[in-house]
Amino acid sequence: MGKHNGKSRKSGLSVGQSLVNRAKREGRTAGAAAHMYTTDLGPDNNMQSVIERNDLDEMMAMATLADKDFSAERQNVVVISTGSVAPRDTERAEAERSAAEERHRHRLTIPRRPSWDEGTTPAALDAEERASFLAWRRDLALLEGEELLVLTPFEKNLQVWRQLWRVLERSDVLVQVVDARDPLTYACPDLDAYAHELHATKHSLLLLNKADLLPPALRSAWADYFQARGIRHAFWSAKAAAEAEAEAEAEEAASGIGVARRDQDPDPRAALLSVDGLLDLLHRTAQEAVAEAALLGVPRGAHGDRLVVGLTGYPNVGKSSTINALFGSKKTAVAPTPGKTKHFQTLNVTDDLTLCDCPGLVMPQYANSKAEMVAAGVIPIDRLTDVRAPVGAIALRISRRQFSSAYSLHLRGEGHPDAVEVLRALALSRGWVVGSGLPDEVRAGRRILKDYIDGKLMFCKAPPGAARAVRAVAAALAHGGMPEALACSSGAPALEAPSGGGQEEASTSGEEDSEEEEGPGVSAGAGAELDLADLELLEELKLQAQGQKPSKPVRAAHKFHKKAARSKGTRGIAVDLGTSDGAMLQHGKRGGLVRIVSDATA
C-alpha cells in the first residue's frame, strides 16, 4: 500500500473533519473560546455524572464554582515539602475511627437549595446555588483533610443535584429505592430530613427492591428493624413483578398470583408487593400527605390536582425498572451501567397519579475503601481496570463453596478464597487469556462483579442487633445457599434489642428460646440441619466428580455405517453384443464406447 494522502478513501473528506465539526458545534473555533479549560467547554447543562476527579480537575472545578480566574506560571517553580505525611484513616484503630465518624455524622449531609420565590431572577438563583454548593463541597473537604476521615466517592456535578432539588420540590411523597440485600448502605436519612424541611407534610417511603433475593426470615427481621424506628417501608422486586405480570397475562389470571405462590410467606409484613399492591400503596400514601397538608393549611409541593410521587436513590438500584414494571412496558431506559437516567421525567401512571423519576445520585457517606462502592454497583464496572480490590471485598463475603458452585470451579483450601485465586481460576476455566497466555483477570473480575450485583452470587446482610438465628440464616446464605424450608421456617426470629436500648437477647420470643435449647443449629429442628449437611455432601461429591478425567465420548451410530467399496463399474470390461461377427462393446477411459472385433473373425 502507498502512503495515506490525508483524505478519507471512502468519502473523500478530510480525516479530521469530524473533529472540526465538533469544535464548531461547541464554539471552539476561534478567539478566547479555543483556549478555554475543559470545565468550560460544552453546554451549561452538562448532565454527565461526575463521581471522581483528579487533583487538577478538582481544583479547576472548585475555581469555576467560586467564579474566580486563575493563571499558571511555568517559570517560578515552588517545591513544598511537608515532611512526614500524617497517617490516614486506614491506619487508625477501629474504635477511634468509629468515634470520629459518629462525632461528625451531622456534617455528612446533602446540598441544600437556597430559598427562592417568584421574584428571584434566574441569574441570582444560579449564583446562590453555586455558592451554596461550593460551601457544601468545602465543608466535606475539611472533613476529609482535618479529621482524616475517608468518604466514599459522591456526586460532584451541580446539574445532577439540581434534578434532585426539582423532584423534591414538586412531589407529595418521596420514595427512596434501595437494594434490599444491604438497605443501610443505600438509604440516606438526611434526604428524608431535607424533604421534611421543604414541606412538613411530605411523606417518605423506603422501597426495598430486589427483595426476592432475601429469605423470608431476613425480610421479617428487617421489617422489625424499620418498624421499631418508625420508618415506612415496603418489599418489592421489579424483576419478579414484571415476570409475574407477564405470566398472568399469558395465563389470563389475576395479577400477583405468581409472586404469592412463590413466596408463601406467613408474615404479611415480609410479603413482596405486586404491581397493583405497590400502586395502591403509593396512591394511598400520597392521598394521606395531601389530606394532612389541607388539614394544616400548608401549601403542597406539587401543583394541580394530580398526586406526584418522586423516586430517588443510588444508581443501579432499580428506579427505572420499577417504573417499567408499574407501566407494564418500557417507559424509561434501563441499563446495567449506573447513571443511565440523565434528567428527571414525569410519567402519568393513572388518572390522578404521576411518577417523577430522578437520576441516580451517589450520596456522601463514610467508607473504608473505594472497593466497597464498586462492589455495590455504584461505580461503573465496564470502565474499571483494577478489579482485584473489589473482587477481594466480595471474596471476604462469599465462600469457596458458592464460588465453586456458581462457576463450576475447584478451589482448594479452607476459609475465604483470595481474589487472585478466584480471578485466575475463572479466567483459565473459561479460556480468557491475554498476551503470553496469561489469564485475563480484568474480564473475569467484571463477570464476578456483575454476577454479584445481579444476585447470582448471594449475600445478604442481617439488620443490626438481629437474633442469632437470623445471623445464621444470612451466614448460611453466603456459605452457598440453603434449603427453602430453612429460609421459610416458622417462628421467625426477632431482633435482639432495639436501637439504643441495651437489652439482651432475652427480648426475643419464647419460641426462639425453645429453639436454642434444642440445639445451636441454624433452624428450629434437627431435620433442617440434616438437610443442610446433605446438601453440602452432595455439593462436595459434585466437585469431586468435576475433578475426574472425562470419559471418552461415544461415536454416533451413523459413524459405524461402512460405505460400499468403490468400483470402476463396467469400465474396461468388454461385453459381447451377440452378433455373428463376434464383436464386443467396451467402455473407454474417457467414458466413450468402443466396438472391438477380433482378428480371427476379421
N, C-alpha and C positions, 0 to 999 in steps of 0.2 A: 504493500500500500504506500501511497505517496503521503506527503505531509498535508496536514489539515490546513485549509486556506482561511480558517476563521469564519466560515459560513456553515449554516446548517445544511446538511446534504439533502434533507427531505423537503424542507420548506423554503430554503434559500434565504432565511432570515439570519441576522447576526446571532451568535451563540449567546451573548449576554443581553439579548433584547428583553427577556423576561425580567431580569434584574432592573433594567432601565424602566420598564413599565411599572414595576412595583415601587421604585423610587418616585415616579411621577404621582402615583396614587397617594403616597404618604407625604408628598410635598417636600422631598429632599433633593430637588434638582439643582437648586442654586441658592445663593445667599447664605444667611446665618443658619438656616434650617439644615443645610448639608453637613454642618459640623456639630449638630446637637447630640447630646448624650442619649443613650438608648432608652432611658426612662422617659424622655420627652418625645419619642417617636410614636407614630401611630395615633389613633383617635383617643380622645379623653376617656371614653367609656370602655376601657380595656377590661374585659371580664375574665381574663386568664387568671386562674387561681395561683397565688404565689405563697408557698409554704416555707421555702428555704431560699436564702440568698448568700452569696459570698460576702466578704467584708467590704469590698469596694462597692458592689451594688447596694449593699445595705446603707453605706454612708451616703451614696448619691440619692437613694430614695428618701432618706431622712432629711437631706438638704432640700429636696424638692417639696416635701410636705411643709417644711418650715418657710418655703418661698424665699430661700436665700441663694445668692450667687456664689460660685466657687471657681477657683482657678488653680492650676497645677504649676509648680515650679520644678524645673528639671536640673537647674544648676546648684541651688542651695540644698544640699543633702544633709539631713539631721538624723543621727542614729540615736535612738532612745533605748537605753538598757535599763531594764527593771530588776536586774539581778535574778535571784531565785523566784520562781513562779509559785504562787500560793497553791496549796493542794486543792484540787477540785472536789466536787461533791461526791464523786465515786470513792474517794479516799476517806471520807468521813465515816464515823461509826453510824450504824443504822439508827440507834436511838437519837443521836444528835440531829441527824438529817430529818427524822420524823418530827422532832420537836420544832425545828426551824420551819418546816412546811406548815404545821398547824399554827404557828405563831404568825405567819404571813399569808394564811389562806384567804383572808379578807381582801388582799390585794390582787388575787387571781380572779379578775372579772373580765367581762366582755366590754367592748367600747360602747359608750352611750352616745346617742344622737342629741345635739344641743336642742333646747326647746325653740320652737318656731311657731309662727301664726301666719295668717293670710297676708299680713303686711310685710313679711320678711322677703327681701329680694333674693333671687337665686344666687347672685354673686356673694351677698353677705352670708347666706346659709352655707355656701360652698366653703368660704373662708373659715367659718366657725366649725364646720365638720372636720376640715383639715387640721385645725388647731387642736380640737378635742382628740382626734385620732393620734396626733403626734404626741400629746401629753400621755395618752394611754401607752403608746409604744415606749416612751422614755421610762415610764414607771416600771414596766416589765423588764427593760434593760437594766435598770438599777437593781431590781430584784435578783437578776442573774449575776450582775457584777459585784455587788456589795455583799449579798448574803450567800453567794456561791451555790445557789440552788439551780438545778437543771430543769428547764422547761421543755416540753415537747414542741416540735415544730407546729406552728399555728399560722392561721391565715394573716397575711400581711398586705393584702390588696384592699384598699379602701372601697373600691367599687363593689366588691363582693359583700362587704359588711353593709353597704347601703341597701342591697337587696334584702338582707335580713331586717333592717330597720323598717322597710316598707311593708314587709309581711307582718311584722309585729303590730304596726300601727293600724292596719286595716282588718285584722282578724278578731273574731269573737272568742275563739278557742285556739290555744297554742298546743300543738301535738309534737312531742319530741319522739322521733323514731330512733330506737336504739337496737343494738344486737342483743338478743336475749341470752346469749352464751356468756356475756360479760356486761351486764347493764350499767354498772357503776363507772366503767371506763368511758362509756359514750354519753352518759347523762350529764347535763350541765345544770346544777342548781341555780347558778346566777342568771341563767336565761329565763327561768320562771320568775325570779325576783325582778328582773328588768321588765317582764311582761306585766307584772302587777304594779310596777311604778308607772307604766304608761296608762293603764286602766285598772282600777281596783277590782272591777267585776270580771276581768278576763280570766277564764278558767284554763287549766293546764291538764294535759293527759300524757302519760308515758306509755307509748305503744311499743311493746317488746316484739319486734319482728324476728323471724327465724325461730320461733318458739317450738316448732315441731321437732327441732333437734334436741330439745330438753326432755328428759323423762318426766312423767307427771309428778314424781316425788320432789324433784327440784323446782318445778313450777309452783307447787304448793308452798314450798319453803320461801320462794321469792314473793309469793302473794302475801304470806305472813309478814315478811320484812317490809314491804311497801305499805301494807295496811296499818302496821304499827306506827308508821311515820306519817300517816295521813296523805299518802301520795296516790292519786287516782291513776290506775294502770289498766292495761288490757294485754292479753296474749294473742298474738297474731302471726300468721305465716302467709306472706303474699304468694309464694310459690305453691304451697299446699292449697290455698284458697282458689287460685286460678285453675289448678288441676281438678279440684272438686267441682268447680263450676262447669268445666269442660265435660267431665263425666256426667254431671247432672243433665246438661243439655243433650248429650248423646243418648242417655237412657230415658229422657223425658221424666225425670224425677225431681223432687223438691231440692232446692239448693241447700247445701250444708250437710247432706246425708253422708257424703264421703268422709268429711272431717270427723263427724261424730262417730261414725262406725270405726274409724281408725283409732281414735283416742280411747274411747270407753273409760273416761276418767271419772271416778266417783266424786271428785272435788269440783264443784261448778266454778270456783274461782280460778282454777287452773286450766279450764277448757279453752281450746282455741276458738276464736270467733270466726264465723263465716262472713261472707261478703255482706249479706243482709244484716247480720248482727253488728258488724262494725259500722255500717251506715246508720243503723238505729242508734248506736251509742254516740256517734258524732252529732247526729241531729238532736238527740236529747240533751247532750251537754251544751250545745250552742243555744238551745232554747232556754236552758237554765241561766246561762250567762246574760242573755238579753232580758229575761224577766227580772233578774237581780238588778241590772242597770236601770230598768224602768222603775223598780221599786225604790231605789235610792235616788233617782232623779239625776243620774250622771249620764253624760253622752257616751254613745257606743264608739268603738274604734272603726267599725265598718259603716259605710254609708248605704242607704237604701233599705229595702225590706228583706234582702237576701241574707241568709246566715253564712258567715265566712269562717272557714277552718284553715288555719295555717299549718303546714307541715315543715318541720325543721329537723336538723340533725347533722351528724357527721357524714362525710362522703361514703358512698358504697354501703349504706345500711339498709337500703330498700325503699326510699321515699317514692321514687318514680315507679318502682314495681308495685308498690301499694296502690298508687293511683290507677295504674293499668289494670290491676286486679279488681278494683272497685268499678271501673268502667266496663270491664269485660273485653276491652280492645286496647290496642297500643295508642295511647294519647300522648305519652312523653317518651323521649328517647331513653333507652336503658343500655348500659354497657358495664362490663366488669371493671373498667378503669374509673377511679374516683374522679369526681368533678365533671361528669358528663353534662349535667344541667348547668347552664351558664346564667340564665335570667329567671327571675320568678315569673310564674304564669298562673293564671286563674282559669279554672275549669268548672263548669256547671254540672254537678252530679245529678241533682234532682231539680224540681221546680223552685225550691227555696233554699238549696244548699250549694255552696261554692267551695271548692278546694283551691288553696293557694300554695303552690309548690315552690319552696325556696331552694336555691343552690346549696349544696353541702358545704359546711364550714367546719374547719378544724379549730376547736376551742383550746385556749391555753390551759395547761394543767401540768402538774409535776409528774416527772417520769424518770426512770433510771437510765434509759438509753433510747436511741432512735430505733433500735431493732424492734422494740415493743410496738411502736407505731406502725412499722412496716408489716409486722405480723398481724396487726389488727385490720389491715387493708386500707388505712387512711392515706398512705403514700403510694403512688402508682408503682406497680410491680414491674411493668414492662420496661420502665426506664431505669431499673435497678441493676447495678453491676456487682456490688458486694453483697452476696447472698449468704455468706457464712454466718454472720451475726444474727440475722433474722431467723434462719433455719436453726441456729443454736438455741435461740429463745423458744422455738417450737419444740425442739428435741427435749428441753427440760420439762415439757408438759406431756408429751406423747411417749408412750412406752415402746420398747423394741417390738413387742408383740403386735401392736397396732400398725407400726410401720411395715412389719413383715407381712401382715395380712392384707394391707391396703395395696402394696406394690409387689407382692409375691417375692419378697427378698428373704435372705437367710442371714440375719445379723447375729453374730456370735457374741457371747459375753453376758454380763448381768448389768442391771441398772439402766439408766437412760443412755441412749446412743450419743455418739459425738456427731457434730454437724458434718465434718469432713467424711466420716464413715458413711453416713446416710447419703450424702451427695454423690460420692464416688460409687457406692453400691447401686444406686438408682440409675446413674448415668451409664454404667457398664452393662447393667441388665437390659437397658433399652437400646444400647448401641449408640449412645450420644457421645461422640468424641470430637475433639478439636485437633489442632495441629499436633503432629508427632504422636498421635494416638492417645493423647491424654483425655480423661473423662471431662465432659462438658458440665462443669459444676453450676454454671450460671443457668443453663436450661433446666437442669434438674432442680435447682433451687426455686426457680419461678414456678415449676409444676407443683412443688410441695407447698409453696405459699398460697397458690390459687386453690389447691385442694383443701388447705386448712381454712381459708376464708369461706369456701363453698360448703364446708361441713363434711367433706369426705373423711378428713381426719378429725375425730370427735374430741372435743374438750369443752367442758362447761365449768364455770365457777359456781361455788355454793355461796349463799349470802353470808355476810359477816355475822358471827355468833350462831351459826347453824348447828343443829344437833349432830352428834357423832354419826348417826345413820345416814344423814343427808350428805355429810362429807365423804362417807364411804361410798355412796352411790356415785358422786362426782369422780372419786378416785377410780372406781371400777370402770366407769365410762372411759376415762383417759387411758386405762390399762389395756383396753382392747375390746370394749363393748360388754354388754350384759344382757341377760335374758329379759324379754319384755315383761314377764311375770314379776321379775325382781324390781324393775323400774316402776311397775304399777301396783306394788304391794299395798294392801290396805293398811290403815293406821299410819297415815303419812306423818313423819316426824315434824315437830315444830322447831322453832328457834330456841337456842339455849337461854338467851337473855335478850331483852330489848336493848336498844341503843342507850348507853349511859346508865343502865340500870344496875349493873354489877351483880345480877343474880346468877346463881349457879345453874347447873343442868337440872336441878330439881324442878324447874318450872315447866318441864316437858310433861306430856300426858302420861297417865298411868299405863297405857298400853305400851308406850316406849320403854318404861321401866321394866315391864314384864318381859319385853323382847330382849333387853340387855341381860336379864337374869338367865335367859335360856342360853345365851352364848354371845360372844363378841363378833358375830358374823355381820355380813353386810345387811342381810334381810332378817325378817322375823323368824322364819323357820329354818330348820336344817336342810330341808329339801332344796331351798333356793341355793344354799351354799354348795350342795352336791351338784346341782345343775351347772353352776359356775365352774366347778372343778372339772366336770365332764367336758365343758366347752374348751377349757384350757388344754385338756388332754387331747381332744380332737384336733385342736389347732397345732399342738406340737407334732402329732402324727402327720398332719398335713405338711408341715415344714420339713419333716424327715423324708416324706415322700418326694418333696420337691428336690431334695439333695441327691436322690438316687439317679443312676445313669438311665436315661430314657431307653425304652425298648426299641428294637428295630422296627420301623414301620412295615406293615404288611402291604404287599403289592396288590394292586387292583386285580379283579378277576379277569378283566379283558386283556391284561398283560400276558396271561398264560396261554392265550389262544395262538397256536402256531399257524403261520401262513403256509399255504401250499408252495412247494418248490417251484421256482420259475423254470419254464421250459421254452425251448425255441419253437414249439408248435410243429408245423409241417415244413418249416424252412429247411431246405437241403435234402428233403426226402422225396424221392421220385414216386409218383403214383401212376399205376397202369391205367391207360384210358380204355382198354378193351377193344381196341381197333385191330384190323387184320394185319397191319404193318408192325404191330408191337410197339407203337410209340408210347412214350411216357411223359407225364407232365410234372415239372419240378418248380418250386418257388425259389427265385433267385435271392441274392444277398440284399438287394435293394427293394424287394417286395414284388418284383415282376414275375411273370410266368414264362417258363422256358420249356419248349417241346423238344424231347430227346428221342432220337431214332437210333437204334443200334446198328452197328456196321454190318452185322450178318443179314439183317433184314434188308438193308440197303443193297 
